[in-house]
Amino acid sequence: MPQASIPNHEPSALSAGDSASWVIHHSDYLPDDGCSMSYAFARQDEQHVVNSTDNSDGGHLLSISSAESATWGAGVYTYYGYIIDGAGERVLLRQGKLNVLPDLLAATTGHDGRSQWQRILDGLKAAFEQYAISNGAVSEFSIDDVTRKFNSLEEIAKAIATAESRVQHERDKDLLAQGRPTGRKVYFRMLR
């Protein structure tokens, strides 16, 4: 990639298997003064570190190769961009979020055709079962890439009822869009 087309900010999204590069300039922390820059990308179960190289114009060039990103799990990572100055001191300069999307070209399991609410409902049912089996010892669950802690079976049951209602609403909407009946009775009164 020509240097002129390399952005001076971090990517906000990246598909696993794609490459990304960006340059960070900071006049107080020049590579020529012995400073280097690194980024830590972290989520609950995974962490990756990207180290800079000198891009020869006083900036820190950071790159994620396609081979490297192919090993990253899909999800939202928090990143921390920090400088190690010439004296070995670490200084946090940047932080934000990177959404890593699945590598659709390498997908072998096929498309998950469930709606978001159906995935949430399935996750809540699994959480209910695990919570009950463990007598509440296991109370924190990752459901559709969101971690949630439950305090009781009743709390999970209430969330399941909400998700079931949303799933039913989605099904009804799809059936009506196809011109098919929902199976629900609708009562109305005509006024004269």
C-alpha positions in Angstrom: 0.0 0.0 0.0 1.5 3.4 -0.9 2.3 5.5 2.1 0.0 8.3 1.0 -3.0 5.9 1.2 -2.2 4.6 4.7 -4.7 6.1 7.1 -3.5 8.0 10.3 -6.1 6.3 12.5 -6.9 2.8 13.6 -9.5 0.7 11.8 -12.9 0.5 13.4 -13.8 -2.8 11.7 -11.8 -5.6 10.1 -12.8 -9.0 8.6 -10.7 -11.9 9.9 -8.3 -12.7 7.1 -8.0 -9.1 5.9 -5.0 -6.9 6.4 -4.9 -3.4 7.9 -2.2 -0.7 8.3 -2.2 2.7 9.9 0.4 5.3 10.8 0.5 7.3 14.1 2.5 10.5 14.3 3.4 12.1 17.6 6.0 14.8 17.7 6.9 14.0 21.4 7.6 10.3 20.6 9.6 9.9 17.4 11.0 6.6 16.3 14.3 8.4 15.7 14.4 9.2 19.5 14.2 5.5 20.3 10.4 5.4 20.8 8.2 2.6 19.6 4.5 2.1 19.6 2.4 -1.0 20.3 -1.3 -1.8 20.3 -2.9 -4.4 22.6 -6.2 -5.7 21.2 -8.2 -7.5 23.9 -11.5 -9.1 24.6 -12.6 -11.4 27.4 -11.0 -14.5 26.0 -8.3 -13.3 23.6 -5.5 -10.8 23.2 -3.2 -9.7 20.4 -0.3 -7.3 20.3 0.8 -5.3 17.2 4.2 -3.6 17.2 5.1 -0.7 15.1 7.9 -0.1 12.6 9.4 3.2 11.6 7.7 4.4 8.5 10.7 6.7 7.7 8.8 10.0 7.9 8.7 10.2 11.7 5.6 8.0 12.2 4.9 4.7 13.7 3.6 2.2 11.1 1.3 -0.5 12.5 0.2 -3.4 10.4 -2.0 -6.5 10.9 -1.3 -9.1 8.2 -4.1 -11.1 6.7 -2.5 -14.3 8.1 -2.5 -12.8 11.6 -6.0 -11.5 11.5 -7.2 -14.9 10.2 -6.5 -16.2 13.7 -8.6 -13.6 15.5 -12.0 -14.6 16.7 -14.9 -12.5 15.6 -16.1 -9.9 18.2 -15.4 -6.5 19.6 -11.9 -5.9 20.9 -10.8 -2.9 23.1 -7.5 -1.6 21.9 -4.9 0.4 23.8 -2.2 2.2 21.8 0.8 2.9 23.9 4.4 4.3 23.4 7.5 2.9 24.9 9.8 6.0 25.1 13.6 5.9 24.8 13.9 5.5 28.7 11.6 2.5 28.6 8.6 4.3 30.1 5.2 3.2 28.8 2.6 6.0 27.9 -1.0 5.3 26.9 -1.9 7.4 23.9 -4.9 6.0 22.3 -7.8 3.6 23.0 -11.0 2.5 21.3 -12.9 -0.4 19.8 -12.2 -2.7 16.9 -15.0 -4.9 15.5 -13.6 -8.1 14.0 -16.0 -9.6 11.6 -16.0 -13.3 10.7 -14.0 -14.4 7.6 -16.9 -15.2 5.3 -14.6 -16.6 2.6 -13.2 -19.2 5.0 -16.6 -20.1 6.6 -17.1 -23.9 6.5 -20.0 -24.3 8.9 -22.4 -22.3 6.8 -24.7 -19.4 7.5 -26.5 -19.2 10.9 -30.0 -18.4 9.7 -31.3 -17.6 13.1 -32.5 -14.1 13.8 -30.7 -12.1 16.6 -33.6 -12.7 19.0 -33.6 -16.4 18.2 -29.9 -16.6 19.0 -30.5 -14.6 22.3 -33.4 -16.9 23.2 -31.3 -20.1 22.6 -28.5 -18.6 24.7 -30.9 -17.7 27.5 -32.3 -21.2 27.6 -28.8 -22.7 27.7 -27.9 -20.2 30.5 -31.1 -21.2 32.4 -30.0 -24.9 32.2 -26.4 -24.2 33.3 -27.5 -21.9 36.1 -30.0 -24.6 37.4 -27.5 -27.5 37.1 -24.8 -25.5 39.0 -27.2 -24.2 41.6 -26.2 -20.7 40.7 -22.4 -21.3 40.8 -22.3 -20.5 37.1 -24.1 -17.1 36.8 -22.2 -15.2 34.1 -22.9 -16.0 30.5 -22.0 -14.7 27.0 -25.1 -14.5 25.0 -24.8 -13.3 21.4 -21.4 -11.7 22.2 -22.7 -9.9 25.2 -21.7 -11.0 28.7 -24.5 -10.9 31.3 -24.6 -11.9 35.0 -27.8 -13.3 36.4 -28.8 -13.4 40.1 -31.6 -15.9 40.0 -33.5 -18.4 37.8 -36.4 -16.0 37.9 -34.3 -13.3 36.3 -33.3 -15.7 33.5 -36.9 -16.8 33.1 -38.1 -13.2 32.7 -35.4 -12.6 30.1 -36.5 -15.8 28.3 -40.2 -14.6 28.3 -39.1 -11.3 26.7 -37.0 -13.0 24.1 -39.8 -15.5 23.3 -42.2 -12.6 22.7 -39.7 -10.9 20.4 -39.1 -14.2 18.4 -42.9 -14.6 18.1 -43.3 -11.1 16.9 -40.5 -11.7 14.3 -42.2 -14.9 13.1 -45.6 -13.2 12.8 -44.1 -10.3 10.9 -42.4 -12.8 8.4 -45.6 -14.8 8.0 -47.7 -11.7 7.3 -45.1 -10.4 4.8 -45.5 -13.7 2.9 -49.3 -13.3 3.0 -49.7 -16.3 5.3 -51.8 -16.3 8.5 -50.0 -16.2 11.8 -52.3 -18.6 13.6 -53.3 -16.0 16.1 -56.9 -15.0 16.5 -57.7 -11.3 16.2 -60.9 -10.0 17.7 -62.4 -6.8 16.7 -65.7 -5.0 17.1 -67.2 -2.9 14.3 -68.8 0.3 15.4 -71.7 1.8 13.5 
